[in-house]
Amino acid sequence: MAKYFFIAGEASGDKHAAELIQQMRQREPEALFAGLGGDLMETAGCVIYRHIRYMAFMGVVAVLRHWRDVKENFRIAREALLKEQPDVLVLIDYPSFNLKMASFCKKQLPKTKIVYYIPPKVWAWKKRRVHRIARLCDQVLGIFPFEPAFYARYGYSCEYVGHPTVEQVEKVRGERLKVKGERAKVKGERAKDSIALLPGSRPGEISHCLPQMLKAARHFPTYNIIVCAAPGIEDDFYAPYLREDERLTRDTYATVQQAAAAIVNSGTATLETALLECPQVAVYHVAFSRVFEIVFRCLKPVLFSIPYFTPVNIIVGKEVIKECVAYDFTVDKVTAELGRLLRDEAYKKELLASYEQLSSILGSRSASGTAADIITSKP
């Protein structure tokens, strides 16, 4: 009976891990699962030693503020690994923590196979990490189609398994159509009366992004403004920002799919929005961006290996969607881009054509299914 130990440190990792566990259970019904994660992993049948609510800290300041929790997370993870003695350790994103745990496992449990599913984006920054990942992990399962070639340049192996967002979008679409008994939505058929706002998944980024997003969207009074709430964030958190005629929803995919345009906090949400064929502008808040604008402009070529921040632009290799990042994240710039998306049909048509290119590059394979086949296969 195989034993698997998963480590996911935030909501997206919890979702990806849960999907992978479900697929692995289909292949190995008797397998045992334990690890660090969230409610979705627990529902999928994983024994949770530490919940992501104590782990999802982003940025140096947040980590320092919660240093006691961070130390406790390491202690719990180490003890749980030694107790479980798993056959396979599966790491999901969350690089700073997971690479340390991979090192611990390599030394203390040399017979345990280490698999990194959704590895760190070393192709974007911190390229040197590629050597550490390859040294510590027996298998690297990437979700970007260019990752195998990147690892190969250094003499290492990485297998592209597909992107989980493709799978999630298609799954939700299929469920919705099955329930409603409708035909698939005709491409280009879109409600014209709403603007969707996706301000992020963490309280800090929501509080920084949502006010600016709302100010931009309010320049178009003929459109309804719908804010997509993040899992785990209560409705009351959003209430102070919204006017009476502005709505909060938990059905993000349906909202985005029907919106005329969207303002999206940079990250996986931009990829979801693109796969749902909704025109969008991406934003990202950086603290003190005005003060450090000159420094940031100088250091960007040094710190980052690619010219883009959003998965959409990175995968296609060109600016498909406008990125209003750091000092470019202003109400005026977001408003101007939103205006183009809503009023310039030729511009929108070109963007949607690039979305088709994105879908073609990503392919249609099941990321969790392919990863499950690899992880559960016996040598």
ABEGO torsion letter per residue (X at the ends): XBBBBBBBABAAAAAAAAAAAAAAAAABAABBBBEBBBAAAAAAGBBBABBAAAABBBEAAAAAAAAAAAAAAAAAAAAAAAAAGBABBBBBEGAAAAAAAAAAAAAABAABBBBBBGBBBAAABGAAAAAAAAAABABBBBABAAAAAAAAAAGBBBBBAEBAAAAAAAAAAAAAAAAAGBBBBBBGBBBAABBBBBAEABAAAAAAAAAAAAAAAAABAABBBBBBBBBGBBAAAAAAABBAABBBBABAAAAAAABABBBBBBEAAAAAAAAAGBBBBBBBBBBGAAAAAAAAAAAAAAABABABABAAAAAAGBBABBBBBEAABBAAAAAAAAAAAAABAAAAAAAAAAAAAAAAAAEABBAAAAAAAAAABBX
